[in-house]
Amino acid sequence: MFTHHQMTIVVDTEIPIGMSHKRMIVSFLVVLIFGTIHKHDFYQPSFPGSSIAKDGPREPWHDIHCRL
């Protein structure tokens, strides 16, 4: 089973550049897909016969962050 963790952070902040009486909403999207720390650890009993020679059961993991 593959999984990822997704968070959305929403904050209310002042508009920069001298308009401090006005405010805006700023959002951040963070997607963390774990697996890069142990990329050579292919032990997963739920995938019989998996090995590093067969590229293992894992997918190419990555992280995505953006400001909306």
Residue pairs with C-beta under 8 A, 6 or more apart in sequence:
1 46
2 58
2 59
4 31
4 32
4 33
4 34
5 31
5 32
5 33
5 34
6 29
6 30
6 31
6 32
7 29
7 30
7 31
7 32
8 27
8 28
8 29
8 30
9 27
9 28
9 30
10 25
10 26
10 27
10 28
11 25
11 26
11 27
12 23
12 24
12 25
13 23
13 24
13 25
13 26
14 20
14 22
14 23
14 24
15 22
15 23
15 24
26 67
26 68
27 67
27 68
28 65
28 66
28 67
28 68
29 64
29 65
29 66
29 68
30 63
30 64
30 65
31 63
31 64
31 65
32 63
33 61
33 62
33 63
34 61
35 58
35 59
35 61
36 61
36 62
39 58
39 61
40 52
42 50
42 51
42 52
42 56
42 57
42 58
44 50
44 56
44 57
44 58
46 57
47 57
50 56
50 57
